[in-house]
Amino acid sequence: MTNRTFFITGANSGFGLAIATAASAAGHTVIGTVRSDASRTTLAEQLPQVHTIICDVTDFDRIPAVVEQVERQHGPVDVLINNAGYGHEGVLEESPIEEMRRQFDVNVFGAVAVAKAFLPRFRQRRRGFIVNVTSMGGLITMPGIGYYCGSKFALQGISEVMRSEMAPFGVHVTTLCPGSFRTDWAGRSMVRTERSITDYDALFDPIRLSRQEKSGRQLGDPAKLAAAVLTLIKSDTPPPQLLLGSDALKFVSERITQLQQEIEAWRAVTISTDS
């Protein structure tokens, strides 16, 4: 693979750091966004070969100027890794709507804003690759992460439309749908709503406890995910979405089977509405 220029959001931790590490080790030029001077210093110490720039993906108006600056200094970007995001955990009834708004600002509006800054550039150059990091939680759901799943379902759908709209211009769009990996997603990075309604204790408390206990011991290896991303971007026929992790494969496959059964069970009602 020829050397390419990567733009990775949230490059100082988790999947962003893993992909930045792998891409730079493979000889690619990497520009990584961070949200603070402290994070920029830390990333520079870990990966001095990576070019860092401060960019909060929720500062929507500033993003086009950041992209302009990056391409002026480092040349055309070939691969956008839309990675910045976080998880919110909380029962819907207990979780303030403001926490949902923040979740969507980062995971949906931030990702779309960054992609939109690159779309005209990729379209005009007739090339480019956008990898939007969603989750298996963008294809399945579970109690206690409604805001998170909602944001990832939204980005999943938007990405599919983006893929269709950009395909005529030679631009690839793939969503990355990881299962559980050893990142800080379920640890310090997760925003957790305080419990307040005892009726949900039996349903949700074991889920929260299990997630906390497993944090840092998940099966998924971020370095192997990064290697898979490098394989993905070499493909001339990349998939609309790429599941990563045996748990993602298991849960999504089960949901597809369940969905097919539900459709068949209600087929008569479904077609009864035709005139």
C-alpha positions as CSV (number, residue, x, y, z in Angstrom):
1,M,0.0,0.0,0.0
2,T,1.3,3.4,-0.9
3,N,1.8,5.8,2.0
4,R,-1.4,7.8,2.8
5,T,-2.3,10.7,5.0
6,F,-4.7,9.9,7.9
7,F,-6.8,12.3,9.8
8,I,-7.9,10.6,13.1
9,T,-10.2,12.3,15.6
10,G,-9.7,11.4,19.3
11,A,-6.2,10.2,18.6
12,N,-4.9,10.3,22.2
13,S,-6.7,7.2,23.5
14,G,-8.6,4.0,22.7
15,F,-9.1,3.1,19.1
16,G,-7.8,6.4,17.9
17,L,-4.5,5.9,19.6
18,A,-4.2,2.3,18.4
19,I,-4.9,3.3,14.8
20,A,-2.5,6.2,14.9
21,T,0.2,3.9,16.3
22,A,-0.3,1.3,13.6
23,A,-0.7,3.7,10.7
24,S,2.4,5.7,11.7
25,A,4.4,2.5,12.2
26,A,3.4,1.4,8.7
27,G,4.9,4.7,7.3
28,H,1.7,6.7,6.8
29,T,1.4,10.3,7.7
30,V,-0.9,10.8,10.7
31,I,-2.7,13.9,11.9
32,G,-4.4,13.3,15.2
33,T,-6.9,15.6,16.9
34,V,-7.0,16.1,20.7
35,R,-9.2,18.3,22.8
36,S,-6.6,19.9,25.2
37,D,-3.0,21.0,25.5
38,A,-2.4,18.3,28.1
39,S,-3.6,15.6,25.7
40,R,-1.5,17.0,22.9
41,T,1.6,16.8,25.1
42,T,0.8,13.3,26.1
43,L,0.2,12.1,22.5
44,A,3.4,13.9,21.4
45,E,5.4,12.0,24.0
46,Q,3.8,8.6,23.0
47,L,3.9,9.2,19.2
48,P,6.3,12.0,18.4
49,Q,5.9,11.2,14.6
50,V,2.2,12.0,14.7
51,H,1.1,15.6,13.9
52,T,-1.3,16.8,16.6
53,I,-3.9,19.5,16.4
54,I,-6.4,20.7,19.0
55,C,-10.0,20.2,17.8
56,D,-13.1,19.6,19.8
57,V,-15.5,17.9,17.4
58,T,-18.4,19.8,19.0
59,D,-16.9,23.1,18.0
60,F,-18.7,22.7,14.7
61,D,-17.9,26.2,13.2
62,R,-14.1,25.7,13.7
63,I,-13.8,22.3,12.0
64,P,-13.6,23.5,8.4
65,A,-10.7,25.9,9.3
66,V,-8.9,23.0,11.1
67,V,-9.2,20.8,8.0
68,E,-8.1,23.7,5.7
69,Q,-5.0,24.2,8.0
70,V,-4.2,20.5,8.0
71,E,-4.3,20.1,4.2
72,R,-2.4,23.3,3.7
73,Q,0.4,22.1,6.0
74,H,0.4,18.3,5.2
75,G,-1.2,17.9,1.8
76,P,-4.4,16.1,0.9
77,V,-5.9,13.8,3.5
78,D,-6.6,10.3,2.1
79,V,-8.3,8.6,5.0
80,L,-10.6,10.1,7.7
81,I,-11.0,8.0,10.8
82,N,-14.0,9.5,12.6
83,N,-13.3,8.0,16.0
84,A,-14.0,10.7,18.6
85,G,-16.8,9.6,20.9
86,Y,-17.8,8.3,24.3
87,G,-20.3,6.2,26.0
88,H,-23.2,7.2,28.2
89,E,-24.7,4.7,30.6
90,G,-28.0,5.2,32.4
91,V,-31.6,4.0,32.5
92,L,-33.7,6.1,30.2
93,E,-36.2,7.3,32.8
94,E,-33.3,8.3,35.1
95,S,-31.1,10.0,32.5
96,P,-31.6,13.8,31.9
97,I,-32.3,14.9,28.3
98,E,-29.2,17.1,28.5
99,E,-27.0,14.0,28.7
100,M,-28.7,12.7,25.5
101,R,-28.0,16.0,23.8
102,R,-24.3,15.9,24.7
103,Q,-24.1,12.3,23.6
104,F,-25.5,13.1,20.2
105,D,-23.4,16.3,19.9
106,V,-20.2,14.3,20.2
107,N,-21.1,10.9,18.6
108,V,-23.4,12.1,15.8
109,F,-23.2,15.8,15.1
110,G,-19.4,15.9,15.7
111,A,-18.7,13.0,13.4
112,V,-21.0,14.4,10.7
113,A,-19.4,17.8,11.0
114,V,-15.9,16.4,10.5
115,A,-17.1,14.3,7.6
116,K,-18.8,17.2,5.9
117,A,-15.6,19.2,6.1
118,F,-13.9,16.5,4.0
119,L,-16.7,15.6,1.6
120,P,-16.1,18.4,-0.9
121,R,-12.4,17.7,-0.9
122,F,-12.8,14.0,-1.4
123,R,-15.5,14.5,-4.1
124,Q,-13.4,17.0,-6.0
125,R,-10.3,14.8,-5.9
126,R,-12.5,11.7,-6.8
127,R,-10.9,9.6,-4.0
128,G,-10.9,9.3,-0.3
129,F,-11.9,6.8,2.5
130,I,-14.1,7.6,5.4
131,V,-14.2,5.2,8.4
132,N,-17.0,6.2,10.8
133,V,-16.5,4.3,14.1
134,T,-19.9,3.2,15.3
135,S,-20.3,0.1,17.4
136,M,-22.1,-3.2,17.6
137,G,-24.4,-0.9,19.7
138,G,-25.3,0.7,16.4
139,L,-26.9,-2.5,15.2
140,I,-28.1,-4.1,18.5
141,T,-29.3,-2.7,21.8
142,M,-29.2,-3.5,25.5
143,P,-30.7,-2.0,28.7
144,G,-28.9,1.0,30.1
145,I,-27.2,2.5,27.1
146,G,-30.2,3.9,25.2
147,Y,-28.6,7.3,24.5
148,Y,-25.4,5.6,23.3
149,C,-27.1,3.1,21.1
150,G,-29.4,5.8,19.7
151,S,-26.3,7.9,18.7
152,K,-24.6,4.9,17.1
153,F,-27.8,3.8,15.2
154,A,-28.0,7.4,13.9
155,L,-24.4,7.5,12.7
156,Q,-24.9,4.0,11.2
157,G,-27.8,5.2,9.1
158,I,-26.2,8.5,8.1
159,S,-23.0,6.6,7.1
160,E,-25.0,4.3,4.8
161,V,-26.5,7.4,3.0
162,M,-23.1,9.0,2.9
163,R,-21.7,5.8,1.3
164,S,-24.4,5.9,-1.4
165,E,-23.9,9.6,-2.2
166,M,-20.1,9.4,-2.3
167,A,-19.8,6.2,-4.3
168,P,-20.1,7.9,-7.7
169,F,-17.1,10.0,-6.9
170,G,-14.8,7.1,-6.0
171,V,-15.0,7.8,-2.2
172,H,-15.4,4.8,0.1
173,V,-17.4,5.0,3.4
174,T,-17.4,2.1,5.9
175,T,-18.7,2.0,9.5
176,L,-16.5,0.2,12.0
177,C,-18.7,-1.8,14.4
178,P,-16.6,-3.1,17.3
179,G,-17.7,-5.3,20.1
180,S,-16.1,-5.1,23.5
181,F,-12.5,-4.1,23.5
182,R,-9.9,-3.2,26.1
183,T,-10.2,0.6,25.9
184,D,-11.4,3.2,28.4
185,W,-14.9,3.2,26.9
186,A,-16.4,1.4,30.0
187,G,-13.9,3.0,32.4
188,R,-13.0,6.6,32.9
189,S,-14.4,7.7,29.6
190,M,-18.0,6.6,30.3
191,V,-20.5,9.1,31.7
192,R,-22.8,7.3,34.1
193,T,-26.1,8.7,35.3
194,E,-26.7,8.3,39.1
195,R,-29.3,5.7,40.0
196,S,-32.5,7.0,41.5
197,I,-35.4,4.6,40.9
198,T,-35.4,1.3,42.8
199,D,-37.8,-0.4,40.4
200,Y,-34.8,-0.7,37.9
201,D,-32.4,-2.2,40.4
202,A,-33.0,-5.9,39.5
203,L,-32.7,-5.2,35.7
204,F,-29.9,-2.7,35.6
205,D,-27.6,-3.0,38.6
206,P,-26.1,-6.4,37.5
207,I,-25.5,-4.9,34.0
208,R,-23.6,-1.9,35.4
209,L,-21.6,-4.1,37.8
210,S,-20.7,-6.6,35.2
211,R,-19.5,-3.8,32.8
212,Q,-17.4,-2.2,35.4
213,E,-15.8,-5.5,36.5
214,K,-15.0,-6.5,32.9
215,S,-13.5,-3.1,32.0
216,G,-9.9,-3.6,30.9
217,R,-10.4,-7.4,30.6
218,Q,-12.5,-7.5,27.4
219,L,-11.6,-10.0,24.7
220,G,-11.0,-7.4,22.0
221,D,-7.4,-6.2,21.4
222,P,-7.2,-2.5,20.1
223,A,-3.9,-3.2,18.3
224,K,-5.6,-6.0,16.3
225,L,-8.5,-3.7,15.5
226,A,-6.0,-1.2,14.2
227,A,-4.4,-3.9,12.0
228,A,-7.9,-4.7,10.6
229,V,-8.4,-1.0,9.8
230,L,-5.2,-1.0,7.7
231,T,-6.4,-4.0,5.9
232,L,-9.8,-2.4,5.3
233,I,-8.5,0.7,3.7
234,K,-6.4,-1.3,1.2
235,S,-9.6,-2.8,-0.2
236,D,-11.1,-1.6,-3.5
237,T,-14.5,-3.1,-2.5
238,P,-14.8,-2.3,1.3
239,P,-18.0,-3.4,3.0
240,P,-20.7,-0.9,4.2
241,Q,-19.9,-2.0,7.8
242,L,-17.2,-4.2,9.3
243,L,-18.0,-6.1,12.5
244,L,-15.0,-6.5,14.8
245,G,-14.9,-9.0,17.6
246,S,-16.5,-12.4,18.1
247,D,-19.1,-10.9,20.5
248,A,-20.2,-8.4,17.8
249,L,-20.5,-11.3,15.3
250,K,-22.5,-13.3,17.8
251,F,-24.9,-10.6,19.0
252,V,-25.5,-9.0,15.6
253,S,-26.1,-12.4,13.9
254,E,-28.6,-13.3,16.6
255,R,-30.4,-10.0,16.1
256,I,-30.7,-10.6,12.3
257,T,-32.2,-14.1,13.0
258,Q,-34.6,-12.6,15.5
259,L,-35.6,-9.8,13.1
260,Q,-36.3,-12.3,10.3
261,Q,-38.5,-14.3,12.7
262,E,-40.4,-11.2,13.8
263,I,-41.0,-10.2,10.2
264,E,-42.4,-13.6,9.3
265,A,-44.6,-13.7,12.4
266,W,-46.3,-10.4,11.4
267,R,-46.2,-10.9,7.7
268,A,-50.0,-11.0,7.3
269,V,-50.5,-7.8,9.1
270,T,-47.6,-6.1,7.3
271,I,-49.1,-6.8,3.8
272,S,-52.7,-6.2,4.9
273,T,-52.2,-2.5,4.5
274,D,-51.7,-2.6,0.8
275,S,-54.6,-1.4,-1.4
